Amino acid sequence: MWDDAQIPVEPLERLIASLETARGDVDNHYQSLMDHLKTAKGSDTIYESVFRESQDAIFLVEGQTGIIQLINKAACELLGYSEDDLLGMKQENLFPEDKVQEFRKAMHDVLHDGTLNKFPVQTVTASGEVLAVNISAFRLGDSEQDLVVAFVRDISNQVTAQAELEDLNATLEARVEERTKEIRQSYEELEEAMRQVNRQAEDACGANQAKSQFVANVSHEIRTPLNAVIGMIELLVDMDLNEKQKETAEIAQRSAKSLMRVVNDILDFSKIEAGKLELEKVVFVLPGLVNEVIETYRFQAREKGLDLNLEMPDDLPECVVGDPDRVRQILVNLVANALNFTSSGSVTVSLNQIEDQGQLTSIEFQVADTGCGIAPDKIETLFQTFSQGDSPVNRESSGSGLGLVISRQLAEIMGGSLTVSSELGKGSVFGFVTRFDLASQDQVAVNNEVEEPRAKVEEPAAAPIVEMRILLVEDNIVNQKVALGMLRKLGYSAQSVNGGQEALDILSEDEFDLVFMDIQMPGLGGLGATKKIRAGEAGEFNTEVPIIAMTAHATRQDRKNCLAAGMNDYIPKPISTELIHEAMLRVMATGELVANKGEPLPFTMANLLTQMDGDVDLAVEIVGLFMSDSRERLKTIVGAIDNYDFGFVAQEAKSLEGGALNVHAGTIVALAQDLVLAAGAKQQEYATSLVEDLLDELKAMDCLV
């Protein structure tokens, strides 16, 4: 060891002096810094408080080096470091390696531009956890150093929520896409189903058209012989008969007309099934209607040795308002069935008033027989379409199976129901209840006034209108005799041929004043024959001979086809003396035949102005009132036709005719007259076609006013 004398004193002193000087410099710097901080703190304690208590992490960083100079408590809490750990650390060390370069560029932008706004990046905590943060920063412009203040906010929750939302959106999009595919598939399946339905509808439409054509053909085939029956009976009734013969003929006439109504209902069965059949509301004598039905079947009952009884109380209402044809149809069906299935004993028709409420009354109809009866398990099948109950007797007379079905539907339409009770070997009781309005005295008086002119119209002319030669073209021999008989009844004689070609042959040899032409005939039909006559193929002297069509079809198009072919008028079958007489009157003028009279003169404003002495305002007012009234009247006529209220149709048509005469609308006058006749003959299809023609005429008038 060295002793104290051997230690060099001077170098040591110099070293101590240097250390003292360095410590003084440090103290001075430290004191200067503390003074600076104290001065800053004293000058702005609010900023220090914000810095210290801010929820966002705040870093004071040297811009060029990125060394952290100052932090707040929130920065330590965010990153999990102590203040000592963070101070002096390069801020880029707090970011994942793949984010460092991105952070450096952001800091460069701050030094260059002065600000950084919500820069999203990831940072790493002391524990190694990666956090998503937003950094906003700005450069301290008045500092001697390049200092940057950075605000760091944890957005991990938002990022997580955003990620979850994106996942949810992706899931929803996937579900939507999947559901869209399902919907698209369902839509394609629906489209295919619709195509199949449309194909089936087209097939059904074709089948329906075939059915309609079949019904039209059946209608013609049924109406043709039935027309002959009705016509022959009409001729028979007008013959010189004794009282008993006349009574028999009148019963046959009523039966034939009733048969025509039943045939019309059967042919229109689809309309009944569709619920489109509406009821007529007219005044009629209830006891009289029931008596008519009884008398119709009196002879049949007598032939079978049966008693046909009628029981009606004395207080039964006489005149009621309802649909007599439908009541008659049900009664006819029930009485006919009872007679068919009863071999001994009796058939009793009874009526009872079961309820009376002011102007309403409910009447119960019952038809009881002592026939074979019906098994309990067979009763309900009676009301199934085309069904027949088993019966040990009269099986051949059991019918088509439609009668009871139609009767039940009619009873239900009238607000009641058709009931049946039966016991094998003891007989059956069929009954139905329907409600009527009681007819007032005024209604009865009006009904009598309507019926009286009708009866007068049906009376044939006592003598010919003029002497003339008439040709009847009809292929059915029975219909020939009917038409010839009706012409004789009117005082005319006529020559008949069997077809269109025969008509051409005879017309080319001789001149005629009038031709009645059937439409449907083998070979050359009525339309073709008429066109040839008008073309001169039956001789020049007969090219303008008046031709009146006769056809079982009564549609609007049929009528137009007849007139388009050159015919002058149109009679729908079944024909009657009245229809023939009125048709002949329409082709006559001042007692002389007018050749090829054609269609009546239509309305013209010039003609009306002439009648109004040139008063335009008055003419326009009158025409406007006429068209408005006519359209409303036709609406009510359409409803009346649907309800078979032909008495009302005739009244309204006469009123329409009067209005048309006032405005000199000749075409409408003629159509209204035809409508009166169609109503008188209860020809529903023909009346409907006339209403459509009238509406067309009114539309044409709109263009002229």
Salt bridges, closest charged atoms under 4 A:
GLU10 OE2 - ARG14 NH1 2.93
GLU20 OE1 - ARG23 NH2 2.65
GLU48 OE2 - LYS41 NZ 3.94
GLU48 OE2 - ARG52 NH1 3.94
GLU53 OE2 - ARG52 NE 3.22
ASP56 OD1 - ARG153 NE 2.83
GLU92 OE1 - ARG104 NE 2.89
ASP109 OD2 - LYS105 NZ 3.43
ASP109 OD1 - HIS108 ND1 3.94
ASP113 OD1 - HIS112 ND1 2.86
ASP146 OD1 - ARG139 NH2 2.67
GLU182 OE1 - ARG179 NH1 2.88
GLU192 OE1 - ARG195 NH2 2.83
GLU192 OE2 - ARG199 NH2 3.47
GLU234 OE2 - LYS489 NZ 3.52
ASP238 OD2 - LYS489 NZ 1.77
ASP265 OD2 - ARG326 NH1 2.44
GLU292 OE1 - ARG328 NH2 3.57
GLU295 OE2 - ARG298 NH2 3.34
ASP323 OD2 - ARG326 NE 3.88
ASP325 OD1 - ARG261 NE 3.73
ASP325 OD1 - ARG328 NH1 2.83
ASP325 OD2 - LYS682 NZ 3.58
GLU355 OE1 - ARG435 NH2 3.30
GLU380 OE2 - ARG408 NH1 3.48
ASP390 OD2 - LYS378 NZ 3.56
ASP390 OD1 - ARG395 NH1 3.42
GLU423 OE2 - LYS426 NZ 3.43
ASP437 OD2 - LYS281 NZ 3.06
GLU451 OE2 - ARG454 NH1 3.05
GLU452 OE2 - LYS456 NZ 3.82
GLU474 OE1 - LYS573 NZ 3.13
ASP510 OD2 - ARG469 NH1 2.31
ASP518 OD1 - LYS573 NZ 3.20
GLU537 OE1 - LYS532 NZ 3.46
ASP569 OD2 - ARG586 NE 2.62
ASP629 OD2 - ARG633 NH2 2.96
GLU632 OE2 - LYS635 NZ 3.56
GLU652 OE1 - ARG633 NH1 2.96
GLU657 OE1 - LYS654 NZ 3.30
ASP674 OD2 - ARG559 NH2 3.43
ASP674 OD1 - ARG586 NH1 3.15
GLU692 OE1 - ARG556 NE 3.79
ASP693 OD1 - ARG556 NE 2.88
ASP693 OD2 - ARG559 NH1 3.07
ASP696 OD2 - ARG556 NH2 1.59
ASP696 OD2 - LYS560 NZ 3.97
ASP702 OD2 - ARG631 NH2 2.52
